[in-house]
Amino acid sequence: HLGRKAARRWARKKAELEAMNALMNASAITIQRVHRGHKGRVAASDVRMEMAEFIAQIREEEAKQDEEEYWKTHTFARYKRDVKAFVRTLAESVRSIQVGTGGGDPEDHDFGAT
């Protein structure tokens, strides 16, 4: 009778240990699965970012080539653009000289005063 009680206790304890072991294995598997999924999503995000940057770079180069081709075939428009840019830089340099020397309207200065 005591042997059977001990055997039942041991069987119950063994079942608890096996259940705990199964739970720990299942928990470890779940943690690994979640971690690997996270690492995969991060890697995929990095690849997507690299791909997007590459595509943006290609588009930028194509846009530059298209613009160069446009200016090669539209000489009058290119001349007009260059003249506008020249006039704009000339006006900006004159403005900066006036600001730098404190110049402005000649009426602001009394040149005849001593």
Buried (B, 14 or more C-beta within 10 A) or exposed (E): EEEEEEEEEEEEEEEEEEEEEEEEEEEEEEEEEEEEEEEEEEEEEEEEEEEEEEEEEEEEEEEEEEEEEEBEEEEEEEEEEEEEEEEEEEEEEEEEEEEEEEEEEEEEEEEEEE
